[in-house]
Amino acid sequence: MQTLTRIPAKTDLKLHYVGVGLIAISSLIFMLPEWGTAATDGSAFGIFWLNYGLAAIYFMAMLLERVFSFKRPFQHLNYLYLYQVLFIISCFSLNREMNIFQDSVPWLEAFVTLFCATLVVYSFQERLPKLLNQVLLFILGAGIMLWIYYAVYLLPLYFISIVGIVVLGISLHTFVPLWVVLSVGFGVQKTASKDRQYLRSFLAGAAFPILFGVFFIWQWHTRSAQIDFYNNDFVIEENESLPRWVKLSQHLPADYLTERIMKTDFVYQVPSTSFSMWDMPGENFTEIKRHDPLVTLAVFFLGVPNLDRKEKVKILESMYDARHQAEQRLWSGNNLSTANVVSQVRIYPRYRLAYTEKVLRIHNNMPNSWNEQEAIYTFFLPEGSVVSSLSLWINGREEKGYLTTKSKAQTAYNTIVGVEARDPSVVHWQEGNRVSVRVFPCTPAENRQFKIGVTSPLRQDGRRLVYDNVYFTGPSAKAASETSVIYLEDQVAGLELPFGYKLTRNNAYKRQSNYQQDWSMSFEAPALAKGSFSFGGNSYKLVALPQQLDHFKPQQVYLDVNVSWSAREFRQVWQLVKGNQVYIWNGEMVQLTEQNRAKLFELLQQQNYSLFPLHKVKHPGQALVISKSNGASPNLHDLKDTPFSVEMADALPMQTAIRVYSLSEQLSSYFKSLKELRVITAMHGEEGQLAALLEQQQFLKTTPDKNIVSLGASGLGVVKTEASLAGDAPDHLLRLFAYNHLLQQIGPRYFCQDFIEEELLAEAAQANIVSPVSSLIVLETQQDYERFDIQKSKDSLGNASMNASGAVPEPEEWALIILAILIVGTITLKPYILK
């Protein structure tokens, strides 16, 4: 064996430490975009040049110190390892711009980082103990399989890269994985020639990812077969009223494997059968696109399950709450971020409500000024809340939204954005206390700014009132700054604010920090105000609405069983209700007995969620449904146009509200929507509270009063009277009444095609609120409004504002005011006129 030239130890250490230092600097530079300090101005390519430059500097140092030779490239491996780590960092930096493969999944990022760190430490192998070197070789053995994968992955680019080497050598990055494999392999061979234990450690490490990959592919095969069997079962089932994706999402394990299978083509990059070897994920699912070698290998060897894209989306929405990611897009929004958030909250303690305004600025990170993208936000509102204002800044000026029907707003937005590419913004109602906001266009030339206003009842928690923040998901806000101000209309006792709020003036508190999503504030509940708000010949007043219990003795009890039930809960509930007629839904109503209950529970507990068919309840006024949920399920909109929804549309309008008792505080999305629409009357608590209600033969009152609405968890209601009374209450009372009254009127007709009526539209327009029948939209010009027959509402409260307060004068009151001004003006000016 040829003797290797030995470099003096002093030079060894000096060049070694230079390499380690350059790696530390390169790593910090690489992380700058992740910390939000460089990606906002399109300078990620500049970061690549810095990383690439550091690798080039160390290469030049290796040449000057004569520790690298093109004739003998693997002669001094200790330095070569450090150089390769610098080049690996440069590779991933370049990939941010060129997207040869998508962003690495977290485990892959950690594995690459561990491999690089191990390679740095192993470069000091001559100074390390044998046991530590064996551990390092085990990790390098595992890592080398990853670099073999990368080398094969990039195989289609080798020829093009050879041609492109003349362009500043950038295409050399294509060969880095192959170079790493050869250098580590050469180094292990040299080390193993001295001690075979090193080779065994390396091979053991290499076997580990191979075995894990085989295990993952076997799991993928098993889960794919499971999907096929469920598909077959669906075909042979008779009278199935729910679509196939519901059965799959109910029974497939809600684990990482199912999620990866369903996100294939949407999120994960996979092999292609077309000329291009690699398919990029679709743009219609707004989650960060990922590269996972395990998914790639599974798809390469086994393919994807026999499911269409629509079914996958529905399964993701139901099992993993991916509704925001699945929103239909007209333009990409991949390069958008939320730059700033301004939150203003005005609290009306004596009226137990709040008005929140959030102003968001959207930044487009692309360097090209012509790039146009669409921002989509989902705002999550406290129970009973309603959107009452929308504004978009156009040419530096705030333009307020017009209220119109949901269909007109959708048509106008799609036409202008999809065809004409001009300025609109729209907000639509969604089920589950959510709204979606769309803003277009967002360009790198300027930050787009919009404002949304939300009217909310305060939540009552014992003797305290709680305000829960309105939060959102959408373009990333991890680097966004936020200024938040809370205004209190009255003095309160026991005020508890989140950390960072400081009193700036009387009853105003301010915080400046990074964007905070999950926070709340509370104070002791003051006496309820007696004032009212008058408009349109009616007055609206806040009233205490404690839980009103009616006499109720259920004749039939229905158990809605799924995975969230425990065996103990099922036994205890059975002991409470077994004296009644007890039914369970298993594709048909089955009466429970001592003989069949254990078997049915075991079968139904395998479901991730349940969709209890309320329309199958024979005597709704005498029935009690006992349920429990972990929150997952489709919502009502997902089920539209299915036989299940058609049957509900036929039966529910003829039924009274059905009583539902939940053993969990959280309702499923399905039941939450039905509660919003007053189709069910829901209570929640533990088995002990249920036992007390059954013993006392009581339950919540189910018959609504058409002139009073309940405000969710506030313990309050708003009552409407046909009289115009003087008062100083905020106009938000009317907005809250109108929204909850609309839901109450729509109720079980939500599934019907003709539930939208002029009367409902008129009520929404008067209060200027977003609802199932109405949306707020901002268009660029008055001609746009006229073209789509969108008119500014007359006799309407208009957009809510932070400074609005008190009653709005009636039309006849305006006439009296104008007449009084004319009389006073005439008397005042008459002497001067006569002169």
C-alpha positions in Angstrom: 0.0 0.0 0.0 1.3 3.5 -0.9 2.4 5.6 2.0 0.5 8.8 2.4 2.4 12.1 2.7 2.2 13.4 6.3 1.5 17.1 6.9 3.0 18.7 10.0 0.7 18.6 13.0 0.6 22.4 13.5 -0.6 22.8 9.9 -3.1 20.0 10.4 -4.7 21.7 13.4 -4.7 25.2 11.8 -6.4 24.2 8.6 -8.7 21.9 10.5 -9.9 24.7 12.8 -10.3 27.0 9.8 -12.6 24.5 8.2 -14.6 24.0 11.4 -14.9 27.8 11.7 -16.1 28.2 8.1 -18.7 25.5 8.6 -20.0 27.3 11.7 -20.2 30.6 9.8 -21.8 29.0 6.7 -24.4 27.2 9.0 -25.4 30.6 10.6 -25.7 32.2 7.2 -27.8 29.3 5.9 -30.2 29.7 8.8 -30.9 33.4 8.3 -34.0 32.9 6.0 -35.4 30.4 8.6 -35.1 33.2 11.2 -37.0 35.6 8.9 -34.1 38.0 8.5 -33.3 37.4 4.8 -36.1 35.8 3.0 -38.4 38.8 2.9 -36.5 40.7 0.2 -35.7 37.8 -2.2 -32.1 37.6 -1.1 -32.0 33.9 -0.6 -29.9 33.6 -3.8 -27.4 36.0 -2.2 -27.2 33.6 0.7 -26.3 30.8 -1.6 -23.4 32.8 -3.0 -22.1 33.4 0.5 -22.3 29.7 1.3 -20.7 28.8 -2.1 -18.0 31.4 -1.5 -17.0 29.9 1.8 -16.7 26.5 0.3 -14.5 28.0 -2.5 -12.3 29.8 0.1 -11.7 26.5 1.9 -10.9 24.7 -1.4 -8.4 27.4 -2.2 -6.8 27.0 1.3 -6.6 23.2 0.7 -4.8 23.9 -2.6 -2.4 26.4 -1.0 -1.6 24.0 1.8 -1.2 21.2 -0.7 -3.6 18.9 1.0 -5.7 18.4 -2.1 -4.6 17.1 -5.5 -6.7 16.4 -8.6 -4.6 13.4 -9.2 -5.1 12.0 -5.7 -8.5 13.6 -4.6 -8.9 11.2 -1.6 -5.4 11.5 -0.2 -6.1 13.7 2.8 -9.7 12.8 3.7 -9.8 14.7 7.0 -9.8 18.0 5.1 -12.0 16.7 2.3 -14.7 15.8 4.9 -14.8 19.4 6.1 -14.9 20.7 2.5 -17.8 18.4 1.7 -19.8 19.6 4.6 -19.4 23.2 3.3 -20.5 22.0 -0.1 -23.5 20.2 1.4 -24.6 23.4 3.0 -24.1 25.1 -0.3 -26.3 22.5 -2.0 -29.3 23.0 0.2 -28.8 26.7 0.0 -29.0 26.5 -3.9 -32.0 24.2 -3.7 -34.0 27.0 -2.1 -33.9 28.8 -5.4 -33.7 26.0 -8.0 -36.1 23.5 -6.3 -34.4 20.3 -7.6 -36.3 18.7 -4.7 -38.8 20.2 -2.3 -38.1 21.2 1.3 -36.9 18.3 3.4 -39.3 16.8 6.0 -38.2 17.4 9.6 -36.7 13.9 10.2 -34.6 14.3 7.0 -33.4 17.8 8.0 -32.3 16.3 11.4 -30.6 13.3 9.7 -28.6 15.5 7.3 -27.6 17.7 10.1 -26.5 14.7 12.2 -24.5 13.3 9.3 -22.7 16.6 8.7 -21.9 17.0 12.4 -20.6 13.4 12.5 -18.5 14.0 9.4 -16.9 17.1 11.1 -16.1 15.1 14.3 -14.9 12.1 12.3 -12.4 14.4 10.5 -10.5 14.3 13.9 -10.6 10.4 14.0 -6.9 10.1 14.6 -7.3 11.9 17.9 -10.5 10.1 19.1 -10.9 6.9 21.1 -11.8 3.7 19.2 -15.3 3.4 20.8 -16.3 6.9 19.7 -15.0 6.2 16.2 -17.1 3.1 16.0 -20.2 5.1 17.0 -19.3 7.7 14.4 -18.9 5.1 11.7 -22.3 3.6 12.6 -23.9 7.0 11.9 -21.9 7.5 8.7 -23.0 4.1 7.6 -26.6 5.0 8.1 -26.1 8.4 6.4 -24.3 7.0 3.4 -27.5 5.2 2.3 -29.1 8.6 2.2 -26.4 10.0 0.0 -26.6 7.0 -2.3 -30.4 7.8 -2.6 -29.5 11.4 -3.4 -26.9 10.3 -6.0 -29.5 8.1 -7.8 -32.2 10.8 -7.4 -30.0 13.3 -9.3 -29.0 10.8 -12.0 -31.1 12.4 -14.8 -29.2 15.7 -14.3 -25.7 14.4 -14.6 -25.3 14.9 -18.3 -26.7 18.5 -18.2 -24.6 19.3 -15.2 -21.4 18.2 -16.9 -22.2 20.7 -19.7 -23.0 23.4 -17.2 -19.8 23.2 -15.2 -18.3 26.0 -17.2 -20.9 28.4 -15.7 -19.1 29.3 -12.4 -19.1 25.6 -11.5 -22.6 25.8 -10.0 -23.7 22.5 -11.5 -20.9 20.8 -9.5 -23.5 20.6 -6.7 -25.2 17.8 -8.7 -22.3 15.5 -8.0 -21.8 16.3 -4.3 -23.9 13.2 -3.1 -21.8 10.9 -5.4 -18.6 12.5 -4.2 -19.6 12.1 -0.5 -20.4 8.4 -1.1 -17.0 7.8 -2.8 -15.0 9.7 -0.2 -16.6 8.1 2.8 -16.4 4.7 1.2 -12.7 5.2 0.5 -12.1 6.4 4.0 -13.9 3.4 5.5 -12.0 1.0 3.3 -8.7 2.5 4.5 -9.8 2.4 8.1 -11.1 -1.2 7.9 -7.8 -2.4 6.6 -6.4 -1.6 10.0 -9.3 -2.9 12.1 -12.3 -5.0 10.8 -14.5 -3.8 13.8 -14.7 -0.4 12.1 -16.1 -2.0 9.0 -18.7 -4.0 11.0 -19.8 -0.7 12.7 -20.2 1.0 9.3 -22.1 -1.9 7.8 -24.4 -2.2 10.8 -25.2 1.5 10.4 -25.9 1.0 6.6 -28.2 -1.9 7.4 -30.4 0.2 9.7 -31.9 2.6 7.1 -32.3 -0.3 4.7 -34.3 -2.3 7.3 -36.4 0.7 8.2 -37.1 1.5 4.6 -38.2 -2.1 4.0 -40.5 -1.8 7.0 -42.0 1.5 5.8 -42.6 0.1 2.3 -44.3 -3.0 3.9 -46.5 -0.6 6.0 -47.3 1.3 2.9 -48.3 -1.9 1.1 -50.5 -3.0 4.1 -52.2 0.4 4.3 -52.8 0.4 0.6 -54.4 -3.0 0.8 -56.5 -1.8 3.6 -57.8 1.0 1.5 -58.6 -1.4 -1.4 -60.5 -3.7 1.0 -62.6 -0.7 2.3 -63.3 0.2 -1.3 -64.5 -3.3 -2.0 -66.7 -3.3 1.1 -68.2 0.0 0.0 -69.2 -1.5 -3.4 -71.1 -4.4 -1.8 -72.9 -2.4 0.8 -76.5 -1.7 0.1 -78.4 1.6 0.6 -75.1 3.5 1.5 -76.0 7.2 1.8 -72.5 8.5 2.5 -69.7 8.8 0.0 -66.7 6.4 -0.1 -64.3 8.9 1.4 -66.4 9.1 4.6 -66.0 5.4 5.2 -62.3 5.6 4.6 -61.8 8.6 6.9 -63.8 6.9 9.6 -61.9 3.6 9.6 -58.3 4.4 8.4 -55.9 4.9 11.3 -55.3 8.6 11.8 -51.5 8.3 11.9 -48.5 9.6 10.0 -48.7 6.9 7.3 -52.3 7.7 6.3 -51.5 11.4 6.3 -48.5 10.8 4.0 -50.5 8.6 1.6 -53.3 11.2 1.3 -50.8 14.0 0.8 -49.0 12.3 -2.0 -49.2 14.5 -5.1 -50.4 17.4 -2.9 -47.4 17.8 -0.5 -44.9 15.1 -1.2 -42.8 14.9 -4.3 -43.0 11.5 -6.1 -41.7 9.7 -9.2 -43.5 10.4 -12.4 -44.5 8.1 -15.3 -44.0 11.0 -17.7 -40.8 12.0 -19.4 -39.8 14.0 -16.4 -38.5 11.7 -13.7 -39.9 13.7 -10.8 -43.4 15.1 -10.3 -43.8 18.3 -8.4 -46.7 18.4 -5.9 -49.9 20.2 -7.0 -50.4 23.9 -6.3 -54.0 23.5 -5.1 -53.0 22.4 -1.5 -51.4 25.2 0.4 -49.1 23.3 2.7 -45.3 23.6 2.3 -44.2 21.1 -0.3 -42.0 18.4 1.1 -39.5 15.8 0.0 -39.5 12.5 1.9 -37.3 9.7 0.7 -39.5 7.1 2.3 -42.6 8.3 0.5 -40.6 8.5 -2.8 -39.3 4.9 -2.5 -42.8 3.6 -1.5 -44.4 5.2 -4.5 -41.6 4.1 -6.8 -42.0 0.4 -5.8 -45.7 0.2 -5.0 -47.4 3.2 -6.5 -50.3 5.2 -4.8 -53.7 3.8 -3.6 -56.6 4.0 -6.0 -58.2 7.2 -4.8 -58.9 10.4 -6.8 -57.6 13.8 -5.7 -61.1 15.0 -4.5 -61.4 12.0 -2.2 -57.9 12.6 -0.7 -58.8 16.3 0.0 -62.0 15.3 1.7 -60.2 12.7 3.9 -57.5 15.3 4.8 -60.2 17.9 5.7 -62.1 15.4 7.9 -59.2 13.6 9.6 -56.5 16.3 9.8 -58.6 19.6 9.8 -56.9 20.7 6.5 -59.7 22.9 5.3 -57.6 26.0 5.0 -54.9 24.2 3.0 -57.6 22.8 0.7 -59.2 26.2 -0.2 -59.6 26.5 -3.9 -57.0 28.9 -5.4 -57.1 31.0 -8.5 -53.4 32.1 -8.1 -50.4 30.8 -6.2 -49.7 32.2 -2.7 -46.5 30.3 -2.0 -44.2 33.3 -1.5 -46.5 35.4 0.7 -46.0 36.2 4.4 -47.8 38.3 6.9 -45.5 41.2 7.6 -47.4 43.2 10.3 -50.5 42.9 12.4 -52.3 45.7 14.1 -55.0 44.5 16.5 -57.5 46.8 18.2 -60.1 45.5 20.6 -62.9 47.7 22.1 -64.5 46.0 25.1 -68.0 46.9 26.3 -68.0 45.3 29.7 -71.6 46.3 30.7 -72.9 45.0 27.4 -70.8 41.8 27.5 -69.4 42.2 24.0 -66.3 43.3 22.1 -65.4 44.6 18.7 -62.1 43.5 17.2 -60.3 45.1 14.2 -57.3 43.4 12.7 -55.2 45.2 10.0 -52.8 42.8 8.2 -50.1 43.7 5.8 -49.1 41.0 3.3 -45.6 40.8 1.8 -44.6 39.1 -1.4 -41.1 37.6 -1.1 -40.4 37.2 -4.8 -37.8 39.5 -6.3 -39.7 40.0 -9.6 -41.9 43.1 -9.4 -44.4 41.6 -11.9 -45.2 38.6 -9.7 -48.8 38.5 -8.6 -50.1 36.2 -5.9 -53.4 35.6 -4.0 -53.5 35.7 -0.2 -56.1 33.4 1.5 -56.7 33.7 5.3 -58.9 31.7 7.6 -60.0 33.6 10.7 -61.3 31.6 13.7 -63.9 33.4 15.7 -65.2 33.0 19.2 -68.6 31.2 19.4 -71.5 33.5 18.3 -69.2 36.1 16.6 -69.9 37.7 13.3 -67.8 39.7 10.8 -69.2 43.2 10.5 -66.6 45.1 8.4 -64.0 44.6 5.6 -61.6 47.1 4.1 -58.9 46.9 1.4 -56.3 49.6 0.8 -56.3 50.5 -3.0 -53.7 53.1 -4.2 -53.0 54.0 -0.6 -56.7 54.7 0.3 -59.0 52.6 2.5 -61.9 51.3 0.5 -64.8 49.8 2.6 -66.6 46.6 1.6 -70.1 46.3 0.1 -72.5 43.7 1.4 -74.0 41.4 -1.2 -75.2 37.8 -1.7 -72.5 35.2 -1.4 -73.0 34.1 -5.0 -72.6 37.6 -6.4 -69.5 38.2 -4.4 -68.0 34.8 -5.6 -68.8 35.6 -9.2 -67.4 39.1 -9.1 -64.2 37.9 -7.3 -63.6 34.9 -9.6 -64.2 37.0 -12.7 -61.9 39.8 -11.7 -59.1 37.7 -10.2 -59.3 34.7 -12.6 -59.7 36.7 -15.8 -58.9 40.4 -15.3 -56.3 40.2 -12.5 -57.3 43.4 -10.7 -57.9 44.5 -7.1 -60.6 42.8 -5.1 -61.0 41.4 -1.6 -63.8 39.2 -0.3 -64.8 37.5 3.0 -67.1 34.5 3.1 -68.8 32.7 6.0 -67.6 29.2 6.8 -69.0 26.6 9.2 -67.5 26.1 12.6 -67.1 29.8 13.6 -64.7 30.5 10.7 -64.5 33.0 7.8 -62.2 33.0 4.8 -60.7 36.2 3.5 -59.1 36.5 0.0 -56.9 39.4 -1.2 -55.6 39.9 -4.7 -53.1 40.9 -6.1 -50.2 40.8 -3.7 -47.0 41.9 -5.5 -43.4 42.5 -4.5 -43.9 46.2 -5.4 -45.9 47.0 -2.3 -47.4 45.4 0.8 -51.1 44.8 0.5 -53.1 45.9 3.5 -56.7 44.8 4.5 -58.8 45.1 7.6 -61.4 42.8 9.1 -63.8 43.7 11.9 -65.5 41.1 14.2 -68.3 41.6 16.7 -68.1 39.0 19.5 -70.0 38.3 22.7 -67.8 37.8 25.7 -67.6 34.4 27.2 -68.8 33.9 30.7 -66.7 31.8 33.0 -68.3 31.7 36.5 -68.3 35.4 37.7 -65.8 36.5 35.1 -66.1 37.6 31.5 -63.4 36.4 29.1 -62.3 37.8 25.8 -60.7 35.3 23.4 -58.5 36.6 20.7 -59.6 36.3 17.0 -56.7 34.4 15.4 -55.9 33.3 11.9 -54.0 31.0 9.7 -52.7 31.9 6.2 -49.4 33.4 4.9 -46.8 32.8 7.6 -46.8 35.3 10.5 -43.8 33.8 12.3 -41.7 36.9 11.6 -44.6 39.4 11.9 -44.6 42.2 14.4 -47.8 43.1 16.2 -49.2 46.2 17.9 -52.2 45.3 20.0 -54.4 47.8 21.8 -57.3 47.0 24.1 -59.8 49.8 24.9 -62.2 49.3 27.9 -65.4 51.4 27.7 -65.9 51.1 31.5 -63.8 50.6 34.6 -63.6 46.9 35.6 -62.4 45.0 38.6 -60.0 42.1 38.7 -58.6 42.8 35.2 -56.2 40.1 34.0 -54.2 40.9 30.9 -51.6 38.8 29.0 -47.9 39.6 29.6 -46.7 42.7 27.9 -49.7 45.0 28.0 -49.1 48.4 29.6 -51.5 51.2 30.4 -51.1 54.0 28.0 -54.0 56.2 28.9 -57.3 55.9 30.7 -58.6 52.3 30.2 -56.3 51.7 27.2 -53.6 49.0 27.2 -51.0 48.5 24.6 -48.5 45.7 23.7 -45.8 45.7 21.0 -44.2 42.3 20.3 -44.1 39.5 17.8 -47.5 38.3 16.6 -49.3 36.4 19.4 -52.0 34.0 18.3 -53.4 32.3 21.4 -54.3 34.7 24.2 -57.2 35.9 26.2 -58.1 38.5 28.9 -60.7 38.5 31.7 -62.3 40.6 34.4 -65.1 40.4 36.9 -68.5 40.7 35.3 -70.1 44.1 36.1 -73.8 44.8 36.3 -75.6 44.3 33.0 -76.4 47.5 31.1 -80.0 48.5 30.7 -79.6 50.6 27.5 -80.9 49.6 24.1 -80.0 50.2 20.5 -82.7 51.4 18.1 -82.8 51.1 14.3 -85.4 50.4 11.6 -88.3 50.8 14.0 -87.0 48.2 16.4 -85.0 48.2 19.6 -82.4 45.6 20.7 -81.6 45.0 24.3 -79.2 42.7 26.1 -80.8 40.3 28.7 -79.5 37.7 31.0 -80.3 34.3 29.5 -79.3 31.6 32.0 -79.8 28.0 31.1 -83.5 27.3 31.1 -84.2 23.7 32.0 -87.5 22.1 30.9 -89.1 19.0 32.1 -87.8 16.2 29.9 -87.9 12.4 30.2 -86.4 10.7 27.2 -88.3 7.7 25.8 -85.5 6.8 23.4 -81.8 7.2 24.0 -79.3 7.0 21.1 -75.6 6.4 21.8 -73.2 8.0 19.2 -70.1 5.9 19.7 -66.7 6.3 18.1 -63.0 6.1 19.1 -63.2 8.9 21.6 -65.4 6.8 24.0 -63.7 4.7 26.6 -65.0 1.3 27.7 -65.6 2.7 31.2 -67.7 5.6 29.9 -69.8 3.3 27.8 -70.5 1.0 30.8 -71.5 3.9 33.0 -73.7 5.4 30.4 -75.3 2.0 29.8 -76.1 1.7 33.5 -77.8 5.1 33.4 -80.0 4.6 30.3 -80.6 0.8 30.1 -84.1 1.3 31.5 -85.1 3.1 28.3 -85.2 2.0 24.7 -81.5 2.4 23.7 -80.3 2.5 20.1 -77.0 2.6 18.3 -76.3 3.4 14.7 -74.3 0.7 12.8 -75.5 1.3 9.2 -79.0 0.9 10.6 -80.6 1.5 14.0 -79.9 -1.4 16.3 -81.5 -1.7 19.8 -78.9 -2.3 22.4 -79.2 -5.2 24.8 -77.0 -6.9 27.4 -76.2 -9.5 24.8 -75.0 -7.3 21.9 -73.8 -4.1 23.5 -70.1 -5.3 24.1 -69.7 -6.5 20.5 -71.3 -3.3 19.0 -69.2 -1.1 21.2 -66.0 -2.9 20.1 -67.0 -2.5 16.5 -68.0 1.2 16.6 -65.1 2.3 18.7 -62.8 1.6 15.7 -64.3 4.7 14.0 -62.3 7.9 14.1 -65.5 9.9 14.2 -69.2 9.3 13.8 -71.9 11.0 11.7 -75.1 10.2 13.7 -78.1 10.4 11.3 -80.5 12.7 13.2 -83.0 12.3 10.4 -83.4 8.6 11.4 -84.7 9.5 14.9 -88.3 8.6 14.9 -89.6 10.8 17.7 -87.2 13.8 18.0 -89.1 15.4 20.8 -88.7 12.4 23.0 -85.2 11.5 22.1 -81.8 12.1 23.7 -78.5 11.6 21.8 -75.4 11.0 23.9 -72.2 11.7 22.1 -68.5 12.3 22.5 -65.9 13.6 20.0 -62.3 14.4 19.6 -63.3 17.2 17.2 -62.6 15.4 13.9 -65.4 14.9 11.3 -66.7 16.4 8.1 -68.8 19.5 8.3 -72.2 19.9 6.7 -70.8 21.5 3.5 -68.7 18.5 2.9 -71.8 16.3 2.8 -73.9 18.5 0.5 -75.3 16.7 -2.6 -75.0 13.3 -1.0 -77.9 11.0 -0.4 -77.3 11.6 3.3 -77.8 15.3 3.0 -80.9 14.8 0.8 -82.5 12.7 3.4 -81.6 15.2 6.1 -83.1 18.0 4.0 -86.3 16.1 3.7 -86.7 15.1 7.3 -85.1 17.8 9.5 -87.4 20.8 8.7 -90.3 18.7 9.9 -88.6 17.9 13.3 -88.1 19.8 16.5 -84.6 20.5 17.8 -83.0 17.2 19.0 -81.4 17.1 22.5 -77.7 16.1 22.4 -75.6 15.5 25.5 -71.8 15.5 24.9 -69.4 13.8 27.2 -66.7 16.1 25.9 -66.6 19.8 25.9 -65.6 19.8 22.2 -68.2 19.0 19.6 -67.4 17.4 16.3 -67.4 19.7 13.3 -70.7 18.0 12.2 -72.5 18.6 15.5 -70.9 22.1 15.9 -72.5 23.2 12.6 -75.9 21.7 13.6 -75.7 23.6 16.9 -75.0 26.9 15.1 -78.1 26.2 13.0 -80.2 25.3 16.1 -80.9 21.9 14.7 -79.7 20.4 18.0 -79.8 21.7 21.5 -76.5 20.7 23.1 -75.2 20.4 26.7 -71.9 19.0 27.8 -70.5 17.5 31.0 -69.4 14.3 32.7 -71.4 11.2 33.4 -72.3 12.5 36.9 -74.1 15.5 35.5 -75.9 13.4 32.9 -77.1 11.1 35.8 -78.4 14.2 37.7 -80.3 15.4 34.6 -81.8 12.0 34.0 -82.8 11.6 37.6 -84.4 15.1 37.7 -85.9 14.6 34.3 -84.6 17.9 32.9 -82.8 19.3 29.9 -82.2 22.6 28.1 -85.3 24.3 26.6 -85.5 23.5 22.9 -88.2 25.9 21.7 -86.7 29.1 20.4 -88.3 32.5 20.8 -88.3 34.3 17.4 -87.6 37.6 19.1 -84.8 36.6 21.3 -81.5 34.9 20.4 -78.9 33.3 22.6 -75.3 34.5 22.3 -73.4 31.2 22.7 -71.3 30.8 25.8 -72.0 34.3 27.1 -75.0 33.3 29.1 -76.8 36.3 27.5 -79.4 37.0 24.8 -80.5 39.9 22.7 -84.2 40.6 22.7 -85.9 42.5 19.8 -89.0 44.7 20.4 -91.1 46.6 17.9 -90.5 50.0 19.3 -87.9 52.8 18.9 -86.5 53.5 22.3 -83.8 56.0 23.2 -80.6 54.4 24.3 -76.9 54.5 24.2 -76.1 50.8 23.5 -73.6 50.1 20.7 -74.9 49.0 17.3 -73.2 45.6 17.8 -76.4 44.4 19.6 -78.3 44.6 16.3 -75.4 42.8 14.4 -75.3 40.0 16.9 -79.0 39.6 17.0 -79.3 39.5 13.2 -76.5 36.9 12.8 -77.8 34.5 15.4 -81.4 35.1 14.2 -80.4 34.3 10.6 -78.9 31.0 11.7 -82.0 30.2 13.7 -84.2 30.8 10.7 -82.1 28.9 8.3 -81.8 26.0 10.7 -82.5 22.6 9.2 -83.2 24.2 5.8 -79.4 24.6 5.3 -79.3 21.4 3.2 -82.2 22.6 1.0 -81.3 24.3 -2.3 -83.8 27.1 -1.7 -83.0 28.2 1.8 -81.8 31.6 0.7 -84.7 34.1 0.8 -85.1 37.8 0.3 -86.1 38.2 3.9 -82.9 36.7 5.1 -80.8 38.8 2.7 -82.6 41.9 3.9 -81.8 41.2 7.6 -78.2 40.5 6.8 -78.0 43.7 4.7 -79.5 45.9 7.5 -76.9 44.7 10.0 -74.1 44.5 7.4 -72.9 41.1 8.5 -71.3 38.1 6.8 -73.5 35.1 7.0 -74.4 31.9 5.1 -76.4 34.1 2.7 -74.2 37.2 2.5 -70.5 38.3 2.0 -68.5 41.5 2.1 -66.5 42.4 -1.0 -64.2 45.3 -2.0 -63.8 46.1 -5.7 -61.5 48.5 -7.4 -64.0 50.9 -9.1 -67.6 51.9 -8.9 -68.0 50.5 -12.4 -67.1 47.1 -11.1 -69.9 47.2 -8.5 -72.4 48.3 -11.2 -71.2 45.6 -13.6 -72.0 42.8 -11.1 -75.1 44.5 -9.7 -73.6 45.0 -6.3 -75.2 48.0 -4.6 -74.4 49.8 -1.4 -77.1 48.7 1.1 -79.6 51.4 2.0 -81.1 51.6 5.5 -78.0 49.7 6.7 -75.7 50.1 9.7 -72.8 49.9 7.2 -69.3 48.7 8.1 -68.7 48.6 11.9 -65.9 50.8 13.1 -63.7 51.1 16.2 -65.2 54.5 17.2 -68.9 53.8 16.6 -71.2 54.1 19.6 -74.7 54.9 20.5 -77.9 54.6 18.5 -78.3 55.6 14.9 -81.1 58.1 14.2 -84.2 56.8 12.4 -85.1 58.3 9.0 -87.9 60.3 10.6 -85.5 61.4 13.3 -83.1 62.6 10.6 -86.0 64.6 9.0 -86.7 66.3 12.4 -83.0 67.0 12.9 -82.7 68.6 9.4 -85.9 70.6 10.0 -84.6 71.9 13.3 -81.3 73.0 11.7 -83.2 74.9 9.0 -85.4 76.6 11.6 -82.5 77.6 13.8 -80.5 78.7 10.8 -83.4 80.8 9.5 -83.9 82.6 12.8 -80.2 83.2 13.2 -79.6 84.5 9.7 -82.9 86.4 9.3 -81.7 89.8 10.7 -78.7 89.8 8.3 -80.8 88.8 5.3 -83.3 91.7 6.0 -80.5 94.2 6.2 
